[in-house]
Each structure stands twice: as C-alpha cells, then as structure tokens.
Amino acid sequence: MIKKYVEVLRCGRAALFLGAGLSKPVGFFDWKELLREPAKELGLNVDKEHDLIGLAQMYVLRKGNRGGLTQEILNHFGKDVTGTESHRIITRLPLSNIWTTNYDLVIEETFRQEGISVNVVRDDDALAYSNVNAPVTIYKMHGDVSQLNGIVLTRDDYEFYDTRRSAMSSAFYCALVEHTFLFLGFSFNDPNLQKVFGRIRAIFRENSREHFTIMRRPQPGDDDYQYEKNKFELFVDDLKRYNIQTVAVDDYGGIADILGSIEKEYYKKNIYVTGLGGDNTACGRNFYHFLRRLGKYTIVEGYNLTCGFDSIIDTHVLAGAMEQLYKSGKSIEFFARFNLVPCIGNSPDLLLKYKEDMIKRSGCCIFTGNCNPQVGGEMLMKEYQIASKLGKLIIPVSAGHGGVIKDIWNLERDRYKKFNQNAQKAYQVLADAEKNNAEIIQAVFTITSLEI
C-alpha cells in the first residue's frame, strides 16, 4: 500500500479522507459520544442505538429545533487543540486536496501552524472560489463549527444532501474517480458516501480506481472479541466491492507509523546537499568539479535536489544538475526536480528553520566541504544533528578533508556497520583522500539506494 500510494503522490493523484477517528487522540468525541447526553434526555441508551443519524433527528423533533444539538457541537468541537503527529505528517505530504466529515478545525489549524495556507470549502458556494495562494484545499463535506447553521447533522440533512450540496457531492464523486484515496479514522457508515461508492461501482464495475484505508482490528482484550473479529473480517471483504483495500493495525498509533513510512518513502528520492566550500584545489582535488558531478548524477540517478542556494557548494551542485537536465532534454522538469530556498541574509534562527524544513523533506543528506578553515561549522553541525534526530540517511563526504565534515564522518561510522559490505566499503571511500571524484560519486550513489 505504501509504495502504491507514494506512486500516486508523485504524480499528483493522491487524496486523503479524514474521519472522526483521527481527531479522537486530541480529545474530540465520535458521533456516539457526542450524542450520549442528548440520548439520555430522550430516555435512550446510545450504546444500544445503531442509527445515530436517526437519533439526532429524533432529538431535534422532540426539542422542536436544532439549538441544543448545535450547542453541544460548539461546546465540544469549538475548543482549540494541537494536532497529532499524524496531522503534522499530513502537512508535509504533497497533497492538494483533503476531504473530511469532521466538524473540528484541527487539520486546517495544523497546516497554518506549519506556515501553509489552506483553502477551506464548507459548502457549494465556496466551491466557486479558491485562494490562489493556498496549495491545499480542505473540503468540509458536513461543514464545521465555524458555520454552525450549515452543519450536516440530522436525517433530513442527509436526505436533502444531494439537493442542498449537489456541487459538493459531485466534486467528491469526481475526486474518487480521478484520485486514489487513503481513508483515515473513517467508519464508512456515512449514507451519502455509501451512495457515491455505489454509483462509482455501478458505472466502472471492476475497473474503478483502487483506494486504501487503515483500520484498527479487534484485539483479544476487547468486549465480545470473537464476534467483533468475525464482523471486522466480513466488513473488510465487503469494502473490496468498492476496490477499497484495508490495512489493519493493532492500535490507532499504527496510523502515524504508516503515515511516517509514506513520508519517508516519498522523500527518499530527495537529496539535500549542504556543506562548506573554499579553495577549489584544496587537498589536491578539483572540488568544484566534484560538486558539479554530484549535481549531474543526482539527475542521472533519478533523484531530486534540495539545497539552500546560499553557498558556493549549492551553486556548483545546482549548475551540474541544470546542465544535465538541459542535455537530456528535460529542462521542463526544473520545478519538479529542484527544491531551492534562498537563505542569504537571513538571521541564524530563521536560516536554521529553513534548513530544518528542507531536511524534513529529504530522504538523505549529503555533507561535504574542503580542508580550508571551515567558518560556519557550528551551523553545519546543527544541520547534522537535525538530520540525525529525524533518522535521515547521512552521507558525509570528507575525502581527506578535515574539520566538521570529518567529525560527522566519525560520528556516523558506527551506524554504517549495520549495512551490507558494499555499503561499508562505499562509506570508507567517502573519507579516502586517494580516491578520485568519479569513485567518490559512485560511493555516494551506492549509499543512497540503502533502506534505512
């Protein structure tokens, strides 16, 4: 599932659907808990009710209006919360559209906290307009607490959904046809969505697009375990009718682990290059030629380049990569293959923030430099510490050079002992002053293919 989903991420055909289960870890209730007190007022036990939409409808009919239920939603979902690690990982994935039936504001607030603009669509009217500066659109299919009058809540709301939100329903239908969805924390009990799935199945039959969901499987300690286990297995089989494949986890923490693996797999093809450069011929090697060759083979080997564009190292690596793109007739791929951040003139704190963001969006980090006095070694060591903490593949090319690059090579040496002999030999080449540029480049790209 991870490899398939990453493939559609890379071609811009991936989408997410977030259900109530993803918001539970931050303290929000699902529908059953939300309706527990209203059910008591009706003299009912919510644990015995399976038709929760009908329960909400009965409550509104008994009260004569939606005020009490709307207030319950505001009291619960109106509070400010911080997103989980799953939410933060989602902000780092290249997703252009996210769908949800949740009333809370967690996902959009998490994007904003990460400095990413979002376009939020809550109703049909909002579909006609978009924030051109927002790379991500969040579709709130049932509205949210910011516009309580438009919330989809009762059976009436569901029955009139295709009339009152026909554009939203059609947009979701098209998204399901064109994108591969990953459903997170979603129970698939929503009648409107079931209707859409049915329409797609009726039209495309066995040729509908494949989708995925991550669900918690019943555990031996759960109430009525054997019954729930059988029910779960039958439900998983039923989802296959709509070409929805299930990945089962033992607990909800597994969602964050899988999302982390998706992020890691996606950014594996991104190489972050950083270092300290001075004299081109220091240590008897044409250092700039090495950097250009590094840029060239980043493209040749199918990787993407991330750099800060703030040093002589970035300039030469980028020049080599650009030259290769033009020679191979792929200059149009510039924006897809390069992630460049101009860091010149920034304060040290802001510069480090930029570099941290670039490291997060990279699979491996190449540290290099020559043997001149290495002014700026403190910043480079901070970059290394960030990359190490994030578990990135670190490739320190010292090749006879001293200073902080050699320090990093020494720090990483024990880590490479767990890899195969080819990787260990390649790692030794990185520090060998007798090796030429071609041999060092070969060693670098032997290491980039490692699974960490």
Secondary structure in CASP SS format (residue, H / E / C, confidence):
PFRMAT SS
TARGET T0000
AUTHOR 0000-0000-0000
METHOD secondary structure of the structure
MODEL  1
M C 1.00
I H 1.00
K H 1.00
K H 1.00
Y H 1.00
V H 1.00
E H 1.00
V H 1.00
L H 1.00
R H 1.00
C C 1.00
G C 1.00
R C 1.00
A E 1.00
A E 1.00
L E 1.00
F E 1.00
L E 1.00
G C 1.00
A H 1.00
G H 1.00
L H 1.00
S C 1.00
K H 1.00
P H 1.00
V H 1.00
G C 1.00
F C 1.00
F C 1.00
D C 1.00
W H 1.00
K H 1.00
E H 1.00
L H 1.00
L C 1.00
R H 1.00
E H 1.00
P H 1.00
A H 1.00
K H 1.00
E H 1.00
L C 1.00
G C 1.00
L C 1.00
N C 1.00
V H 1.00
D H 1.00
K H 1.00
E C 1.00
H C 1.00
D C 1.00
L H 1.00
I H 1.00
G H 1.00
L H 1.00
A H 1.00
Q H 1.00
M H 1.00
Y H 1.00
V H 1.00
L H 1.00
R H 1.00
K H 1.00
G C 1.00
N C 1.00
R C 1.00
G H 1.00
G H 1.00
L H 1.00
T H 1.00
Q H 1.00
E H 1.00
I H 1.00
L H 1.00
N H 1.00
H H 1.00
F H 1.00
G C 1.00
K C 1.00
D C 1.00
V C 1.00
T C 1.00
G C 1.00
T C 1.00
E H 1.00
S H 1.00
H H 1.00
R H 1.00
I H 1.00
I H 1.00
T H 1.00
R C 1.00
L C 1.00
P C 1.00
L C 1.00
S C 1.00
N E 1.00
I E 1.00
W E 1.00
T E 1.00
T C 1.00
N C 1.00
Y C 1.00
D C 1.00
L C 1.00
V H 1.00
I H 1.00
E H 1.00
E H 1.00
T H 1.00
F H 1.00
R H 1.00
Q H 1.00
E C 1.00
G C 1.00
I C 1.00
S C 1.00
V E 1.00
N E 1.00
V E 1.00
V E 1.00
R C 1.00
D C 1.00
D H 1.00
D H 1.00
A H 1.00
L H 1.00
A C 1.00
Y C 1.00
S C 1.00
N C 1.00
V C 1.00
N C 1.00
A C 1.00
P C 1.00
V E 1.00
T E 1.00
I E 1.00
Y E 1.00
K E 1.00
M C 1.00
H C 1.00
G C 1.00
D C 1.00
V H 1.00
S H 1.00
Q H 1.00
L H 1.00
N H 1.00
G H 1.00
I C 1.00
V C 1.00
L C 1.00
T C 1.00
R H 1.00
D H 1.00
D H 1.00
Y H 1.00
E H 1.00
F C 1.00
Y H 1.00
D H 1.00
T H 1.00
R H 1.00
R C 1.00
S H 1.00
A H 1.00
M H 1.00
S H 1.00
S H 1.00
A H 1.00
F H 1.00
Y H 1.00
C H 1.00
A H 1.00
L H 1.00
V H 1.00
E H 1.00
H C 1.00
T E 1.00
F E 1.00
L E 1.00
F E 1.00
L E 1.00
G C 1.00
F C 1.00
S C 1.00
F C 1.00
N C 1.00
D C 1.00
P H 1.00
N H 1.00
L H 1.00
Q H 1.00
K H 1.00
V H 1.00
F H 1.00
G H 1.00
R H 1.00
I H 1.00
R H 1.00
A H 1.00
I H 1.00
F H 1.00
R H 1.00
E H 1.00
N H 1.00
S C 1.00
R C 1.00
E C 1.00
H E 1.00
F E 1.00
T E 1.00
I E 1.00
M E 1.00
R E 1.00
R C 1.00
P C 1.00
Q C 1.00
P C 1.00
G C 1.00
D C 1.00
D C 1.00
D C 1.00
Y H 1.00
Q H 1.00
Y H 1.00
E H 1.00
K H 1.00
N H 1.00
K H 1.00
F H 1.00
E H 1.00
L H 1.00
F H 1.00
V H 1.00
D H 1.00
D H 1.00
L H 1.00
K H 1.00
R H 1.00
Y H 1.00
N C 1.00
I E 1.00
Q E 1.00
T E 1.00
V E 1.00
A E 1.00
V E 1.00
D C 1.00
D C 1.00
Y C 1.00
G H 1.00
G H 1.00
I H 1.00
A H 1.00
D H 1.00
I H 1.00
L H 1.00
G H 1.00
S H 1.00
I H 1.00
E H 1.00
K H 1.00
E H 1.00
Y H 1.00
Y H 1.00
K C 1.00
K C 1.00
N E 1.00
I E 1.00
Y E 1.00
V E 1.00
T E 1.00
G E 1.00
L E 1.00
G C 1.00
G C 1.00
D C 1.00
N C 1.00
T C 1.00
A H 1.00
C H 1.00
G H 1.00
R C 1.00
N C 1.00
F H 1.00
Y H 1.00
H H 1.00
F H 1.00
L H 1.00
R H 1.00
R H 1.00
L H 1.00
G H 1.00
K H 1.00
Y H 1.00
T H 1.00
I H 1.00
V H 1.00
E C 1.00
G C 1.00
Y C 1.00
N E 1.00
L E 1.00
T E 1.00
C E 1.00
G C 1.00
F C 1.00
D C 1.00
S C 1.00
I H 1.00
I H 1.00
D H 1.00
T H 1.00
H H 1.00
V H 1.00
L H 1.00
A H 1.00
G H 1.00
A H 1.00
M H 1.00
E H 1.00
Q H 1.00
L H 1.00
Y H 1.00
K H 1.00
S C 1.00
G C 1.00
K C 1.00
S H 1.00
I H 1.00
E H 1.00
F H 1.00
F H 1.00
A H 1.00
R H 1.00
F E 1.00
N E 1.00
L E 1.00
V C 1.00
P C 1.00
C C 1.00
I C 1.00
G C 1.00
N C 1.00
S C 1.00
P H 1.00
D H 1.00
L H 1.00
L H 1.00
L H 1.00
K H 1.00
Y H 1.00
K H 1.00
E H 1.00
D H 1.00
M H 1.00
I H 1.00
K H 1.00
R C 1.00
S C 1.00
G C 1.00
C E 1.00
C E 1.00
I E 1.00
F E 1.00
T E 1.00
G E 1.00
N C 1.00
C C 1.00
N C 1.00
P C 1.00
Q C 1.00
V C 1.00
G C 1.00
G H 1.00
E H 1.00
M H 1.00
L H 1.00
M H 1.00
K H 1.00
E H 1.00
Y H 1.00
Q H 1.00
I H 1.00
A H 1.00
S H 1.00
K H 1.00
L C 1.00
G C 1.00
K C 1.00
L E 1.00
I E 1.00
I E 1.00
P E 1.00
V E 1.00
S C 1.00
A C 1.00
G C 1.00
H C 1.00
G C 1.00
G H 1.00
V H 1.00
I H 1.00
K H 1.00
D H 1.00
I H 1.00
W H 1.00
N H 1.00
L H 1.00
E H 1.00
R C 1.00
D C 1.00
R H 1.00
Y H 1.00
K H 1.00
K H 1.00
F C 1.00
N C 1.00
Q H 1.00
N H 1.00
A H 1.00
Q H 1.00
K H 1.00
A H 1.00
Y H 1.00
Q H 1.00
V H 1.00
L C 1.00
A C 1.00
D C 1.00
A C 1.00
E C 1.00
K C 1.00
N C 1.00
N H 1.00
A H 1.00
E H 1.00
I H 1.00
I H 1.00
Q H 1.00
A H 1.00
V H 1.00
F H 1.00
T H 1.00
I H 1.00
T C 1.00
S C 1.00
L C 1.00
E C 1.00
I C 1.00
END
